[in-house]
Amino acid sequence: MKAGNLYRPVLWGAWLGVGFLWLLHWLPLPVQAALGNALGALLALIPGSRRRAVATNLRLCFPEAPPARRRRWLRQTYQASMCAALEYGVLWWGRAARLRRLVRIDNPEAALGDGTRPVIWLAPHFVGLDMGGVRLTMDWEIASMYAPARNPVSDRFMRHGRTRFRDIVLIDRHEGAKATLAPIRAGRPFYYLPDQDHGRRNAVFVPFFGVPAATVSALPRLAKLTGAQVVPVVTRQLSWGRGYAVRFYPPWENYPSGDLDADVARMNAFIEDRIREMPAQYLWLHRRFKTRPPGDPSLYD
């Protein structure tokens, strides 16, 4: 069978998924949340590499937590992630007025920091990341980095959702950090997600919950090259389908400090504090510790 024929079912499956999300987006968010919670609870029971990754991440980051609590967080992680996945239809087709109701910005006056310098919005990988990001595009012409989806149908709609309200600059992650310099210097807030493990390239090993983690080192580099201030922004998924809340944090002072490892560790420490506030909403489905220091064994075997 030709490769094209093998690929065709994948495309049809993607289109069916898009159609399902289109139908769901007409439902009230509490109904979508109930469905997401039910499906997430079922998925959390299925053994597999993804479930092992979540359990391993939680065990490494919260060794002091009782096993029963970590199991509850594992289930809630699947539920929060499934709720967010089912709500993509709202991002892609929901009316602007509906999105403004569902995703509130608690302190928009803090978005631009001191208002005198470019801004990098540090946005950790919580489940509300895309909801918050699209909501912010309604009020600001921003720039952001993204990883193209392998499936062209999924990629098409992800790009559509992130660019449908304003003139948004989307930078392919493979272009590297240099591609972000011009839009930041031009005054566009840069919605930046640097807290995943992308291997050793441009990474340093610094603690994440006490475990050495390969962490992208571009945040202090970009801040130095552009003179930008780092303003963290976190989107929280509210319970029972009540939507999302976006919160900006004060701009970091004395950043970068000139000590690269310390600056990257400061980012991880900030993310740790936010995770402790809502441990089930972080992207534990990602193998955060997959890249190990030379000679260290895998933590996911």
C-alpha positions in Angstrom: 0.0 0.0 0.0 1.3 3.5 -0.9 2.3 5.9 1.9 -0.3 8.3 0.7 -3.1 5.7 1.2 -1.8 4.9 4.7 -1.9 8.6 5.5 -5.4 9.1 4.3 -7.2 7.4 7.3 -5.1 9.6 9.6 -6.4 12.7 7.8 -10.0 11.5 7.8 -9.7 10.7 11.5 -8.4 14.3 12.1 -11.4 15.7 10.2 -13.8 13.6 12.3 -12.2 15.0 15.4 -12.6 18.5 14.2 -16.2 17.8 13.4 -16.7 16.5 16.9 -15.2 19.6 18.5 -17.4 21.8 16.2 -20.5 20.0 17.6 -19.3 20.3 21.2 -18.6 24.0 21.0 -22.3 24.7 20.8 -22.7 23.1 24.3 -22.4 25.2 27.5 -19.0 24.9 29.0 -20.2 23.1 32.2 -21.6 20.3 30.0 -18.3 20.0 28.1 -16.5 20.0 31.5 -18.7 17.1 32.7 -17.9 15.1 29.6 -14.2 15.9 29.9 -14.1 14.9 33.5 -15.8 11.6 32.7 -13.6 10.8 29.8 -10.5 11.9 31.7 -11.3 9.6 34.6 -11.6 6.7 32.2 -8.3 7.4 30.4 -6.5 7.7 33.7 -7.3 4.0 34.3 -5.7 2.8 31.1 -2.1 1.5 31.6 0.5 2.7 29.2 3.6 4.8 28.7 1.8 8.1 29.1 0.2 7.1 32.4 3.6 5.9 33.6 5.1 9.3 32.7 2.5 11.1 34.7 2.9 8.8 37.7 6.7 9.1 37.5 6.7 12.9 37.2 4.4 13.2 40.3 6.5 10.8 42.3 9.7 12.6 41.5 8.3 16.1 42.2 6.2 15.2 45.2 8.0 12.3 47.0 6.6 13.4 50.3 3.0 13.3 49.1 1.0 10.1 50.1 0.5 7.7 47.2 -3.2 8.1 47.4 -2.9 11.9 46.9 -0.6 11.4 43.9 -3.1 9.0 42.4 -5.8 11.6 42.8 -3.6 14.2 41.1 -3.0 11.7 38.3 -6.7 11.3 37.7 -7.3 15.0 38.0 -4.5 15.7 35.5 -6.2 13.5 32.9 -9.5 15.2 33.6 -8.2 18.8 33.4 -6.3 17.9 30.2 -9.4 16.3 28.6 -11.6 19.2 29.5 -9.1 21.6 27.9 -8.9 19.4 24.8 -12.6 19.3 24.3 -12.8 23.1 24.6 -10.6 23.7 21.5 -13.8 24.1 19.5 -14.7 27.1 21.6 -11.2 28.6 20.7 -11.7 27.9 17.0 -15.3 28.9 16.5 -16.6 30.6 19.7 -17.7 34.2 19.3 -15.5 36.8 20.8 -18.1 37.8 23.3 -18.3 34.3 24.6 -14.6 33.9 25.0 -14.4 37.2 26.9 -17.0 35.8 29.3 -15.3 32.4 29.7 -11.7 33.6 30.0 -11.3 36.6 32.4 -8.1 38.5 32.8 -7.9 39.4 36.5 -5.3 42.2 36.3 -4.9 43.5 32.7 -3.2 46.6 34.0 -0.2 44.5 34.9 0.3 43.0 31.4 3.0 45.4 30.2 5.0 45.5 33.4 6.4 49.0 33.9 5.2 50.0 30.4 8.6 51.3 29.3 10.3 48.2 27.9 9.5 45.3 25.7 7.7 42.4 27.5 8.3 38.6 27.5 5.2 36.9 29.0 6.5 33.7 30.7 3.7 31.2 30.3 4.2 27.8 31.9 2.6 24.7 30.5 -0.6 24.6 32.5 -3.8 23.1 30.8 -5.2 26.6 30.3 -2.3 27.7 28.3 -4.1 28.0 24.9 -7.3 29.4 26.4 -5.3 32.2 28.0 -3.1 32.7 25.0 -6.0 33.1 22.6 -7.8 35.4 25.0 -4.8 37.6 25.2 -4.7 37.9 21.4 -8.0 39.6 21.6 -6.5 42.6 23.3 -2.8 42.7 22.2 -1.0 42.0 19.0 1.5 39.5 20.3 4.2 37.1 19.1 4.5 33.5 20.1 6.5 30.4 19.4 4.8 27.2 18.5 5.6 23.6 17.5 3.8 22.7 14.2 1.5 19.6 14.6 2.5 16.6 12.6 -1.0 16.3 11.3 -1.8 19.1 8.8 -5.4 19.2 9.7 -4.7 19.7 13.4 -2.0 22.3 12.5 -4.4 24.3 10.3 -6.9 24.7 13.1 -4.4 25.3 15.8 -3.0 28.2 13.7 -6.4 29.4 12.9 -7.4 29.6 16.6 -4.3 31.5 17.6 -4.5 34.1 14.8 -8.2 34.7 14.2 -8.6 37.9 16.3 -5.6 40.0 15.5 -2.3 40.2 13.5 -0.3 37.6 15.5 3.3 36.6 14.7 3.7 32.8 15.1 7.3 31.6 15.0 8.1 28.0 14.3 10.0 26.6 17.2 12.6 25.1 14.7 13.5 28.7 13.6 15.2 29.2 17.0 15.1 32.0 19.5 16.8 34.5 17.1 13.6 34.7 15.1 11.9 36.2 18.1 14.2 39.2 18.5 12.6 41.5 15.9 9.0 41.2 17.1 10.0 41.7 20.8 12.1 44.7 19.9 9.2 46.0 17.9 7.1 46.1 21.0 5.0 42.9 20.6 4.5 41.0 23.9 6.1 37.6 23.4 4.0 34.7 24.8 6.8 32.3 25.7 6.6 28.7 26.8 10.2 27.5 27.7 9.4 24.9 30.4 9.5 21.6 28.4 12.4 19.2 27.8 13.6 19.7 24.2 16.9 17.9 24.7 20.4 19.2 25.4 20.6 21.9 22.7 20.5 25.3 24.3 19.6 23.8 27.6 21.2 23.7 31.1 20.6 21.2 33.9 19.0 23.0 36.8 16.8 21.7 39.6 13.0 21.2 39.0 11.5 20.1 42.3 15.0 19.1 43.2 15.6 16.9 40.2 18.2 18.0 37.6 16.1 18.9 34.5 17.3 19.9 31.0 15.8 23.4 30.8 15.8 25.7 27.8 18.1 28.7 28.6 16.7 31.1 26.1 14.6 33.2 28.5 17.5 35.2 30.1 19.3 35.3 26.8 16.3 36.9 25.1 15.7 39.3 28.0 19.4 40.4 27.7 19.4 40.8 23.9 16.1 42.8 23.7 16.2 44.6 27.0 12.8 43.1 27.7 11.3 42.6 31.2 9.9 39.2 32.1 6.2 39.3 33.2 4.9 35.8 34.1 1.3 35.0 33.2 -0.6 31.9 34.3 -4.0 30.7 33.2 -6.0 28.7 35.8 -8.8 26.3 34.8 -11.8 26.9 37.1 -13.8 24.0 38.4 -17.2 22.9 37.1 -16.8 24.5 33.7 -16.8 28.0 35.0 -14.1 29.0 32.5 -10.5 30.3 33.1 -8.7 33.0 34.9 -5.6 34.7 33.6 -3.3 36.4 36.1 -0.2 38.5 35.4 2.7 38.6 38.0 5.0 41.5 38.8 7.9 41.9 36.4 11.1 40.3 37.6 13.7 42.7 38.9 17.4 42.2 38.3 16.8 39.8 35.5 18.9 38.6 33.9 21.5 38.6 36.6 24.4 37.5 34.4 24.5 34.0 35.9 22.8 31.8 33.3 22.2 28.8 35.5 20.8 30.9 38.3 18.5 32.8 35.9 17.1 29.5 34.5 16.8 28.1 38.0 14.8 31.1 39.0 12.3 30.4 36.2 11.9 26.8 37.4 11.4 27.9 41.0 8.7 30.3 40.0 6.9 27.5 38.0 7.3 25.1 41.0 5.5 27.6 43.2 2.6 27.9 40.8 2.4 24.1 40.4 2.0 23.7 44.2 -1.0 26.0 44.0 -2.7 23.7 41.4 -0.7 20.5 41.0 -3.2 18.7 38.8 -3.2 21.4 36.1 0.4 21.2 35.0 1.4 19.3 31.9 2.5 16.1 33.6 1.8 14.2 30.4 5.1 15.5 29.1 8.2 13.6 30.1 9.8 16.5 31.8 13.0 14.6 32.9 13.6 12.5 29.7 17.0 14.1 29.0 19.4 13.1 31.7 22.9 14.4 32.6 25.7 12.3 31.0 25.8 8.9 32.6 22.5 9.1 34.4 19.9 6.4 33.6 16.5 7.1 32.3 13.8 7.9 34.9 10.9 6.5 32.8 12.0 2.9 32.3 
